[in-house]
């Protein structure tokens, strides 16, 4: 089974604090990793609604490989995409879309 690393980044408005969590696990394929990360993103949106938090910049990024020790960002070669979170819920942006400019809107 291929390994994927999922990075959650959470920031709320009017604060400079950002929480980053990383997990690495084996998935059957990239589609399964994207599905798992979507559920994670939906849970984050749900928690924010319960706590009445407004998002500033929050995302769930997907990277191919077991990269727990790496410094990960969307410029990393293993980047496969991310779920951008806002008050409307998560929206997936592939690595290609992100690098073609869709990430600038985030």
DSSP file (Angstrom, degrees, kcal/mol; ACC not computed):
  #  RESIDUE AA STRUCTURE BP1 BP2  ACC     N-H-->O    O-->H-N    N-H-->O    O-->H-N    TCO  KAPPA ALPHA  PHI   PSI    X-CA   Y-CA   Z-CA
    1    1 A X              0   0    0      0, 0.0    27,-0.2     0, 0.0     2,-0.1   0.000 360.0 360.0 360.0 136.8    0.0    0.0    0.0
    2    2 A X  E     -A   27   0A   0     25,-0.7    25,-2.8    26,-0.3     2,-0.3  -0.465 360.0-127.3 -74.9 148.3    1.3    3.5   -0.8
    3    3 A X  E     -A   26   0A   0     23,-0.2    62,-3.0    -2,-0.1     2,-0.3  -0.721  24.2-173.6 -94.9 145.2    1.9    5.9    2.0
    4    4 A X  E     -AB  25  64A   0     21,-2.7    21,-2.4    -2,-0.3     2,-0.5  -0.979  15.3-142.1-134.2 148.4    0.5    9.4    2.1
    5    5 A X  E     -AB  24  63A   0     58,-2.9    58,-2.5    -2,-0.3     2,-0.5  -0.945  12.5-159.6-112.7 131.9    1.1   12.2    4.5
    6    6 A X  E     -AB  23  62A   0     17,-3.1    17,-2.2    -2,-0.5     2,-0.5  -0.949   4.6-167.2-115.7 127.5   -1.8   14.5    5.5
    7    7 A X  E     -AB  22  61A   0     54,-2.1    54,-3.3    -2,-0.5     2,-0.5  -0.960   3.0-161.7-118.2 120.5   -1.1   17.9    7.0
    8    8 A X  E     -AB  21  60A   0     13,-2.7    13,-2.5    -2,-0.5     2,-0.5  -0.887   6.1-172.7-102.5 131.1   -3.9   20.0    8.6
    9    9 A X  E     -AB  20  59A   0     50,-3.0    50,-2.5    -2,-0.5     2,-0.5  -0.989   5.2-175.3-123.6 122.9   -3.3   23.7    9.1
   10   10 A X  E     +A   19   0A   0      9,-2.7     9,-2.6    -2,-0.5     2,-0.4  -0.975  10.1 163.1-127.4 126.8   -5.8   25.6   11.1
   11   11 A X  E     -A   18   0A   0     -2,-0.5    45,-1.9    46,-0.3    46,-0.5  -0.995  18.5-153.8-136.9 143.2   -6.0   29.4   11.7
   12   12 A X  B >   -E   55   0B   0      5,-0.6     3,-0.9    -2,-0.4    43,-0.2  -0.838  33.3 -87.9-115.6 157.2   -8.8   31.5   12.9
   13   13 A X  T 3  S+     0   0    0     41,-2.1    41,-0.2    -2,-0.3    43,-0.1  -0.208 106.4  21.8 -62.3 150.9   -9.5   35.2   12.3
   14   14 A X  T 3  S+     0   0    0      1,-0.2     2,-0.3     2,-0.0    -1,-0.2   0.753 106.1  92.0  63.7  29.3   -8.0   37.8   14.5
   15   15 A X    <   -     0   0    0     -3,-0.9    -1,-0.2     2,-0.1    -3,-0.0  -0.993  61.5-152.4-146.3 148.7   -5.2   35.6   15.8
   16   16 A X        +     0   0    0     -2,-0.3     2,-0.3    -3,-0.1    -1,-0.1   0.489  66.5 109.6 -94.5  -4.3   -1.7   34.9   14.7
   17   17 A X        -     0   0    0     -5,-0.1    -5,-0.6     2,-0.0     2,-0.4  -0.538  45.8-175.2 -76.6 134.7   -1.7   31.4   16.1
   18   18 A X  E     -A   11   0A   0     -2,-0.3     2,-0.5    -7,-0.1    -7,-0.2  -0.998  12.8-150.4-129.8 133.0   -1.7   28.6   13.6
   19   19 A X  E     -A   10   0A   0     -9,-2.6    -9,-2.7    -2,-0.4     2,-0.5  -0.902  13.3-172.3-105.3 129.0   -2.0   24.9   14.5
   20   20 A X  E     -A    9   0A   0     -2,-0.5     2,-0.4   -11,-0.2   -11,-0.2  -0.983   3.4-178.8-123.3 127.3   -0.3   22.4   12.2
   21   21 A X  E     -A    8   0A   0    -13,-2.5   -13,-2.7    -2,-0.5     2,-0.4  -0.963   5.9-164.5-124.4 143.3   -0.8   18.6   12.6
   22   22 A X  E     +A    7   0A   0     -2,-0.4     2,-0.3   -15,-0.2   -15,-0.2  -0.986   9.8 173.0-129.8 136.0    0.8   15.9   10.5
   23   23 A X  E     -A    6   0A   0    -17,-2.2   -17,-3.1    -2,-0.4     2,-0.4  -0.992  13.2-158.3-138.0 149.3    0.0   12.2   10.1
   24   24 A X  E     +A    5   0A   0     -2,-0.3     2,-0.3   -19,-0.2   -19,-0.2  -0.991  23.4 154.6-127.8 134.5    1.3    9.6    7.8
   25   25 A X  E     -A    4   0A   0    -21,-2.4   -21,-2.7    -2,-0.4     2,-0.4  -0.963  42.2-100.1-152.6 164.8   -0.5    6.4    6.9
   26   26 A X  E     -A    3   0A   0     -2,-0.3     2,-0.3   -23,-0.2   -23,-0.2  -0.767  37.5-178.5 -92.2 135.5   -0.9    3.7    4.3
   27   27 A X  E     -A    2   0A   0    -25,-2.8   -25,-0.7    -2,-0.4     3,-0.1  -0.906  38.2-118.1-128.2 158.1   -3.8    4.0    1.9
   28   28 A X  S    S-     0   0    0     -2,-0.3   -26,-0.3   -27,-0.2     2,-0.3   0.893  90.0 -28.0 -61.9 -40.2   -4.9    1.7   -1.0
   29   29 A X  S  > S-     0   0    0    -28,-0.1     4,-1.7   -27,-0.1     3,-0.2  -0.931  74.5 -80.6-162.1-179.7   -4.4    4.5   -3.5
   30   30 A X  H  > S+     0   0    0     -2,-0.3     4,-2.5     1,-0.2     5,-0.2   0.856 122.9  59.2 -63.0 -36.0   -4.5    8.3   -3.9
   31   31 A X  H  > S+     0   0    0      1,-0.2     4,-2.3     2,-0.2    -1,-0.2   0.898 105.0  49.0 -61.7 -40.9   -8.3    8.3   -4.1
   32   32 A X  H  > S+     0   0    0     -3,-0.2     4,-2.5     2,-0.2    -1,-0.2   0.898 110.8  50.7 -65.8 -39.5   -8.6    6.7   -0.7
   33   33 A X  H  X S+     0   0    0     -4,-1.7     4,-2.4     2,-0.2    -2,-0.2   0.897 110.7  49.2 -64.0 -40.3   -6.2    9.3    0.8
   34   34 A X  H  X S+     0   0    0     -4,-2.5     4,-1.9     2,-0.2    -2,-0.2   0.905 111.3  49.8 -66.1 -40.9   -8.2   12.1   -0.8
   35   35 A X  H  X S+     0   0    0     -4,-2.3     4,-1.9     2,-0.2    -2,-0.2   0.915 111.8  47.7 -63.4 -43.5  -11.5   10.6    0.6
   36   36 A X  H  X S+     0   0    0     -4,-2.5     4,-2.0     1,-0.2    -2,-0.2   0.927 112.0  49.3 -62.5 -44.6  -10.0   10.3    4.1
   37   37 A X  H  X S+     0   0    0     -4,-2.4     4,-2.5     1,-0.2    -1,-0.2   0.833 106.9  56.5 -67.0 -30.7   -8.6   13.8    4.0
   38   38 A X  H  X S+     0   0    0     -4,-1.9     4,-2.8     2,-0.2    -1,-0.2   0.934 106.4  49.2 -64.7 -44.2  -12.1   15.1    2.9
   39   39 A X  H  X S+     0   0    0     -4,-1.9     4,-2.2     1,-0.2    -2,-0.2   0.900 110.9  50.9 -60.6 -39.4  -13.7   13.6    6.0
   40   40 A X  H  X S+     0   0    0     -4,-2.0     4,-2.0     2,-0.2    -1,-0.2   0.920 110.7  48.7 -62.1 -44.4  -11.0   15.2    8.1
   41   41 A X  H  X S+     0   0    0     -4,-2.5     4,-2.1     1,-0.2    -2,-0.2   0.907 110.4  50.6 -63.4 -42.8  -11.7   18.6    6.4
   42   42 A X  H  X S+     0   0    0     -4,-2.8     4,-2.4     1,-0.2    -1,-0.2   0.883 109.0  52.0 -63.7 -37.9  -15.4   18.2    6.9
   43   43 A X  H  X S+     0   0    0     -4,-2.2     4,-2.5     2,-0.2    -1,-0.2   0.893 108.2  51.7 -63.9 -39.3  -14.9   17.4   10.6
   44   44 A X  H  X S+     0   0    0     -4,-2.0     4,-2.1     2,-0.2    -2,-0.2   0.904 110.3  48.1 -64.3 -40.9  -12.7   20.5   11.0
   45   45 A X  H  X S+     0   0    0     -4,-2.1     4,-2.1     2,-0.2    -2,-0.2   0.917 111.8  50.7 -64.5 -42.3  -15.5   22.7    9.4
   46   46 A X  H  X S+     0   0    0     -4,-2.4     4,-2.1     1,-0.2    -2,-0.2   0.901 110.0  48.9 -62.0 -42.2  -18.0   21.0   11.8
   47   47 A X  H  X S+     0   0    0     -4,-2.5     4,-2.3     1,-0.2    -1,-0.2   0.898 109.3  52.9 -64.5 -39.6  -15.9   21.7   14.8
   48   48 A X  H  <>S+     0   0    0     -4,-2.1     5,-2.8     1,-0.2     4,-0.5   0.892 108.8  50.0 -63.4 -38.8  -15.5   25.4   13.8
   49   49 A X  H ><5S+     0   0    0     -4,-2.1     3,-0.8     3,-0.2    -1,-0.2   0.920 110.9  49.1 -64.9 -42.9  -19.2   25.7   13.5
   50   50 A X  H 3<5S+     0   0    0     -4,-2.1    -2,-0.2     1,-0.2    -1,-0.2   0.875 116.7  41.8 -63.4 -37.3  -19.8   24.2   16.9
   51   51 A X  T 3<5S-     0   0    0     -4,-2.3    -1,-0.2    -5,-0.2    -2,-0.2   0.432 109.6-123.4 -90.6   0.9  -17.1   26.6   18.4
   52   52 A X  T < 5 +     0   0    0     -3,-0.8     2,-0.3    -4,-0.5    -3,-0.2   0.890  54.8 159.7  57.1  43.2  -18.4   29.6   16.4
   53   53 A X      < -     0   0    0     -5,-2.8     2,-0.5    -6,-0.1    -1,-0.2  -0.751  35.0-142.0 -94.9 142.7  -14.9   30.1   14.9
   54   54 A X        -     0   0    0     -2,-0.3   -41,-2.1   -41,-0.2     2,-0.2  -0.889  23.3-123.6-100.2 133.6  -14.3   32.1   11.7
   55   55 A X  B     +E   12   0B   0     -2,-0.5   -43,-0.2   -43,-0.2    32,-0.1  -0.505  31.7 171.8 -76.1 142.6  -11.7   30.7    9.4
   56   56 A X  S    S-     0   0    0    -45,-1.9     2,-0.3    -2,-0.2   -44,-0.2   0.692  79.8 -17.9-105.7 -63.6   -8.8   32.8    8.3
   57   57 A X  S    S+     0   0    0    -46,-0.5     2,-0.4     2,-0.0   -46,-0.3  -0.871  76.5 155.4-147.2 113.8   -6.7   30.1    6.5
   58   58 A X  E     + C   0  85A   0     27,-0.6    27,-2.5    -2,-0.3     2,-0.3  -0.995   8.9 158.6-138.0 142.9   -7.3   26.5    7.1
   59   59 A X  E     -BC   9  84A   0    -50,-2.5   -50,-3.0    -2,-0.4     2,-0.5  -0.986  35.8-137.1-156.8 163.4   -6.5   23.5    4.9
   60   60 A X  E     -BC   8  83A   0     23,-1.7    23,-2.4    -2,-0.3   -52,-0.2  -0.954  31.4-161.4-125.0 108.7   -5.9   19.8    4.8
   61   61 A X  E     -BC   7  82A   0    -54,-3.3   -54,-2.1    -2,-0.5     2,-0.4  -0.637   5.8-149.2 -95.0 149.8   -2.9   19.0    2.4
   62   62 A X  E     +BC   6  81A   0     19,-2.9    18,-3.2    -2,-0.2    19,-1.1  -0.973  15.1 179.7-121.3 129.6   -2.1   15.6    0.9
   63   63 A X  E     -BC   5  79A   0    -58,-2.5   -58,-2.9    -2,-0.4     2,-0.5  -0.982  28.5-121.4-128.9 139.4    1.4   14.5    0.0
   64   64 A X  E    S+B    4   0A   0     14,-2.7   -60,-0.3    -2,-0.4     2,-0.1  -0.688  76.4  25.3 -83.9 127.3    2.5   11.2   -1.5
   65   65 A X  S    S-     0   0    0    -62,-3.0     2,-1.2    -2,-0.5   -40,-0.2  -0.315 100.8 -64.9 111.1 166.1    4.9    9.2    0.6
   66   66 A X        +     0   0    0      1,-0.1     3,-0.2    -2,-0.1   -42,-0.1  -0.753  64.5 155.2 -89.5  92.3    5.7    8.9    4.3
   67   67 A X    >   +     0   0    0     -2,-1.2     3,-1.4     1,-0.2    -1,-0.1  -0.119  14.5 134.8-115.7  33.7    7.1   12.4    4.8
   68   68 A X  T 3  S+     0   0    0      1,-0.3    -1,-0.2     3,-0.1     4,-0.1   0.801  77.8  44.4 -57.0 -32.2    6.5   12.9    8.5
   69   69 A X  T 3  S+     0   0    0     -3,-0.2    -1,-0.3     2,-0.1     2,-0.1   0.572  95.3  98.0 -90.9 -10.1   10.0   14.4    9.0
   70   70 A X  S <  S-     0   0    0     -3,-1.4     2,-1.0     1,-0.1    -3,-0.1  -0.393  81.0-115.5 -80.0 155.6   10.0   16.7    6.0
   71   71 A X        -     0   0    0     -2,-0.1     2,-0.4     2,-0.0    -1,-0.1  -0.813  46.0-157.4 -85.6 103.2    9.2   20.4    6.0
   72   72 A X        +     0   0    0     -2,-1.0     2,-0.3    -4,-0.1    -9,-0.0  -0.691  29.4 142.0 -98.4 136.3    6.0   20.2    3.8
   73   73 A X    >   -     0   0    0     -2,-0.4     3,-2.5     0, 0.0     6,-0.2  -0.937  65.3 -87.5-154.1 168.2    4.4   23.0    1.8
   74   74 A X  T 3  S+     0   0    0      1,-0.3     5,-0.1    -2,-0.3    25,-0.1   0.621 121.8  65.1 -60.9 -11.3    2.7   23.1   -1.6
   75   75 A X  T 3  S+     0   0    0      3,-0.0    -1,-0.3    24,-0.0     2,-0.1   0.590  76.8 110.6 -83.7  -9.8    6.0   23.6   -3.4
   76   76 A X  S X  S-     0   0    0     -3,-2.5     3,-1.8     1,-0.1    -4,-0.0  -0.387  77.3-126.2 -65.4 140.4    7.2   20.1   -2.3
   77   77 A X  T 3  S+     0   0    0      1,-0.3    -1,-0.1    -2,-0.1    -3,-0.0   0.745 108.2  57.4 -61.5 -24.4    7.4   17.6   -5.1
   78   78 A X  T 3  S+     0   0    0    -15,-0.1   -14,-2.7   -11,-0.0    -1,-0.3   0.469  75.9 124.9 -86.9  -1.8    5.2   15.1   -3.3
   79   79 A X  E <   +C   63   0A   0     -3,-1.8   -16,-0.3   -16,-0.2     3,-0.1  -0.392  29.4 172.5 -62.5 128.3    2.2   17.6   -3.0
   80   80 A X  E     -     0   0A   0    -18,-3.2    15,-1.4     1,-0.4     2,-0.3   0.574  53.9 -68.4-112.8 -16.7   -1.0   16.1   -4.5
   81   81 A X  E     -CD  62  94A   0    -19,-1.1   -19,-2.9    13,-0.3    -1,-0.4  -0.882  43.0-120.0 151.2 178.5   -3.5   18.7   -3.5
   82   82 A X  E     -CD  61  93A   0     11,-2.4    11,-2.9    -2,-0.3     2,-0.7  -0.994  15.2-123.1-151.7 157.0   -5.4   20.3   -0.6
   83   83 A X  E     -CD  60  92A   0    -23,-2.4   -23,-1.7    -2,-0.3     2,-0.5  -0.920  29.2-150.7 -97.8 114.8   -8.8   20.9    0.9
   84   84 A X  E     -CD  59  91A   0      7,-2.8     7,-1.9    -2,-0.7     2,-0.4  -0.765  14.5-148.9 -86.9 129.9   -9.3   24.6    1.4
   85   85 A X  E     +CD  58  90A   0    -27,-2.5   -27,-0.6    -2,-0.5     2,-0.3  -0.831  29.4 145.4-106.0 136.1  -11.6   25.2    4.3
   86   86 A X  E >   - D   0  89A   0      3,-0.8     3,-2.0    -2,-0.4   -30,-0.1  -0.861  66.1 -75.1-148.3-173.2  -14.0   28.2    4.6
   87   87 A X  T 3  S+     0   0    0      1,-0.3     3,-0.1    -2,-0.3    -2,-0.0   0.704 128.0  57.1 -63.9 -18.7  -17.4   28.9    6.0
   88   88 A X  T 3  S-     0   0    0      1,-0.3    -1,-0.3     3,-0.0     2,-0.2   0.533 118.5-103.5 -87.7  -7.1  -19.0   27.1    3.0
   89   89 A X  E <   -D   86   0A   0     -3,-2.0    -3,-0.8     2,-0.1    -1,-0.3  -0.610  57.1 -30.4 113.4-175.9  -17.1   23.9    3.7
   90   90 A X  E     -D   85   0A   0     -2,-0.2     2,-0.4    -5,-0.2    -5,-0.2  -0.519  47.7-170.3 -81.2 145.0  -14.1   22.2    2.1
   91   91 A X  E     -D   84   0A   0     -7,-1.9    -7,-2.8    -2,-0.2     2,-0.3  -0.996  21.4-128.4-132.8 128.5  -13.2   22.6   -1.6
   92   92 A X  E     -D   83   0A   0     -2,-0.4     2,-0.5    -9,-0.2    -9,-0.2  -0.582  20.7-172.8 -81.9 134.7  -10.5   20.4   -3.2
   93   93 A X  E     -D   82   0A   0    -11,-2.9   -11,-2.4    -2,-0.3    -2,-0.0  -0.984  18.3-140.5-124.1 115.8   -7.7   22.1   -5.1
   94   94 A X  E  >  -D   81   0A   0     -2,-0.5     4,-2.8   -13,-0.2   -13,-0.3  -0.235  27.1-106.5 -70.0 165.2   -5.3   19.7   -7.0
   95   95 A X  H  > S+     0   0    0    -15,-1.4     4,-2.5     1,-0.2     5,-0.2   0.901 121.9  51.5 -58.6 -41.3   -1.6   20.3   -7.1
   96   96 A X  H  > S+     0   0    0    -16,-0.2     4,-1.5     1,-0.2    -1,-0.2   0.929 111.8  45.4 -63.3 -45.5   -1.9   21.4  -10.8
   97   97 A X  H  4>S+     0   0    0      2,-0.2     5,-2.5     1,-0.2     6,-0.5   0.901 112.1  52.7 -64.2 -40.2   -4.7   23.8  -10.0
   98   98 A X  H ><>S+     0   0    0     -4,-2.8     3,-1.1     4,-0.2     5,-1.0   0.932 112.9  42.8 -61.0 -45.7   -2.8   25.2   -7.0
   99   99 A X  H 3<5S+     0   0    0     -4,-2.5    -1,-0.2     1,-0.2    -2,-0.2   0.708 107.7  61.4 -76.3 -19.1    0.3   25.8   -9.1
  100  100 A X  T 3<5S-     0   0    0     -4,-1.5    -1,-0.2    -5,-0.2    -2,-0.2   0.406 131.4 -84.7 -85.6   2.7   -1.7   27.3  -12.0
  101  101 A X  T X>5S+     0   0    0     -3,-1.1     3,-1.1    -4,-0.3     4,-0.6   0.279 101.9 110.0 119.8 -13.2   -3.0   30.0   -9.7
  102  102 A X  G >4<S+     0   0    0     -5,-2.5     3,-0.9     1,-0.3     4,-0.4   0.835  78.8  61.5 -64.0 -29.1   -6.0   28.6   -7.9
  103  103 A X  G >4<S+     0   0    0     -5,-1.0     3,-0.9    -6,-0.5    -1,-0.3   0.725  88.7  70.2 -68.7 -21.5   -3.9   28.7   -4.7
  104  104 A X  G <4 S+     0   0    0     -3,-1.1    -1,-0.2     1,-0.2    -2,-0.2   0.826  93.0  57.1 -65.5 -30.2   -3.5   32.5   -5.0
  105  105 A X  G <<        0   0    0     -3,-0.9    -1,-0.2    -4,-0.6    -2,-0.2   0.685 360.0 360.0 -72.7 -17.6   -7.2   32.9   -4.1
  106  106 A X    <         0   0    0     -3,-0.9    -1,-0.3    -4,-0.4    -2,-0.2   0.489 360.0 360.0 -77.9 360.0   -6.6   31.0   -0.9
